[in-house]
């Protein structure tokens, strides 16, 4: 089950009903099969490349990996028969994988909060993503570098940090090139002031070359 095989209307529900009746012995799928289903006859769950999400450019990747593994593990053993979960990973010693294996969520939280405090990530800081996009790659990169230079000039190690500039993880969408700069600050007021100065200094040049600058405060999507 994935977005391709269940694209037609009713295809997903029909597949689930076949599994519920026992017509299907093995269901292979993407993340869409990890939660929300209750099949008492399922006794084995296998996860391939469990560390894949850890490679995403998102500070929440460890948290999301733990959530995913916990959710999919919960599909096994929901009836009278015990369930088994097998996880394949290239990072068996990663703290999120080990926490999922041991179901030790308190240990995960302690480690995760320790890292986020050290690296200035939420809940210990606010974040902003400066998105720069346009049709010409060279112009987009140049505006991104100017924006980052302004922010770096204002940055302070303990209160405001800047990451980038860098091409977005998905660098080109619909023939438009995308770069980004990330700003982390312990105080929202300081971050807003830095972003306002950045826009004031870079927007005129950006408009001149047809480049758009957008701000996303506390972004949900890092891509």
N, C-alpha and C positions, 0 to 999 in steps of 0.2 A: 504494500500500500504506500503510494507516494502521490505527489500532486499530478503526475502524468497518468498513472493508472486509474485514479479516482476523479478525473476531471469531469466526466460526464455526470449529469444530474442523476442522483440515485445510486451511482456506482459504489460510493463509499459505504452507504448503509446496507447495500446488497452484500458486499464483501464481509461486513461485520456480522450480518445475519447468518451467513454460511459458516463463519467461525463459531458463532453461538450454537448452531445446530450440531457442530462437530464434523461438518463436511470437510473442513480444512484442518490439517494436522500441524502445519508450520506456516506462520505468517511472517514475512520479511517486510520491513518498512522503515520509513524515516522517522523523525521525531514525532510525527503526528500519531503514532501508535503508543506513545509512552504514557499517556495519562487519559483519564476519563472513562476507561473501559473496565468492566467487572465481569470476568469470565472465570468461574470457579474451577473449570477443568484445566486451566493453564498452570503447568507445574514447572516449566523451565523458561527462563528468559536469558538471552545472550546479547551482549553488546559488543559490537566491533568498532575499533578505533575510538574508544571512550575518551581519549585525550584530544580529539579533533577540535572541540570547542575551546580548549586551552590555548590554541594558537590564534584565536581571534584577537584583533587589536582592540580589546575592551577590558577595562579594569574589573569588570564583573564576570570575566570568563570563568574563574574558579568557582564562583558562586553558582553560575548557571550550569556548570558541569555537575556540581553536587546535586542541584535540583533535578537535572535530567536523569542522572543515575538513580536517585532516590525514587523518582516517579516511575521509571521503567521497572525497577526492582519490585515495586509494589503491585505489578500485574501478576506476579507468580505467587502461587500458594494461597489464593483467596478462598479456596474451598476446604474440604476436609483433608486433602492430600498436601503434604509439605511442598514448598516451592524451593527451587534452586536458581541462583543467578550466577552467570559466568561473564566476566568482564575481560575483554582483551584490550591492552593498552601498551603503549611504548613508554609511559611515564608512571609505572606502578608505585613509585615512591612519592608522587606529588600529593600534597596534603589534602587536596579535595578528593582525589581518588581513594586515598586511604580512609578518609572520613566516611565516604560512601560505603566502602567495604565494611568498616567497623560500626557503621551507624552512630558515629560519635560526632554529633553536630556541635556540641559545646567546644570540643577541641578545634573544629574547623573555624568557628566564630572567633575564638581567641587568636588564632594564627592570622586569619583574614583581617581582623581589626588592627592587629599589630602592623601588618604590611601597609594597610591604608593610612594609618597614622604617620608612618615613616615617609611614605611617598606622597602625602598630601592628597588623598582622594576622599570622596564622600564616605562616611558622614562627617569627616573632619575638615572638609573644604567644599567650596562651591566650584563648579566647572563651567566653562564656556567653550564652545567649538566655533571657531571662525572658519567659515566655508568660503572659498574663493573659486569661482568657476567662469569659464568663457570658452569661446570656440578656438582660440589660438593658444597652444600649449606654452609657448615662450612667454606670452603676456601674462598668463595665469600664474606661472611660476615666479615671474618678476614681481607681480603685485603681492603674492604670498610672502616673498622674502622681505619686501618693504614693510608689510604689516607686522611680521615677526620681529623685525629690527626695532620698530617702535615699541612693541610690547617688552622686548628684552631690555630695552633702555630703562623701562619703568620697573622691571621685575626686582624682587627682593627674595633671597633664598628662604626666609622663614614665613613670608606672608603671600607672595605671589610668584608663581613659577610658570614658565612658558615651554611648551614642547612643540617642535617643528621650526620651520614649515616642512611639510612633506606631502607628496601626492596622497590623495585619499586612497583607502584600501581598494575601492572600486574607482579607478582613476578616470575612466571615461564613460559617460552615460549619455545616450542620445546625441552623440557628436559634440558633447561639451566636456572639456577637461576640468578636473576637480582637484584642488589642493586644500589643505587645512592646517590650522594652527590651533593648539589647545592651550587654554589658560586655566590655571588652578589658583584659587585664592582662599585664604582663611576668612575673609570678610567680603560680602557681596558688594559693599560700597566701594572698596578698593578695586574690585574687578570691573565694575561698571565705569569707574573713572578711567581705568586703563583702556577699556574698549572704546570709550568715547573719544579719547585722544587718538587712538589708532585710526578710527574711522575719519576723524577730522583731517588727519595727515595723509591718508591713503586714498580716500574716496575720489577726490578730483582726478588723480592719475588713473585710477581704475576705470572711471567713467570715460575717460579720454580714449582708452584702448578697448572699450567694450567688455570690461570684466566686472562681474557682480560679486559683492561682498555681503555675506549674510551671517548673522549671529544666532547661535542656539545656546541658550542658557540652560544648564543642567540637562544636557542632551540625553535622550533615551537611546537613540540610534547612533552608534559611533562610526558607522560606515559611510 
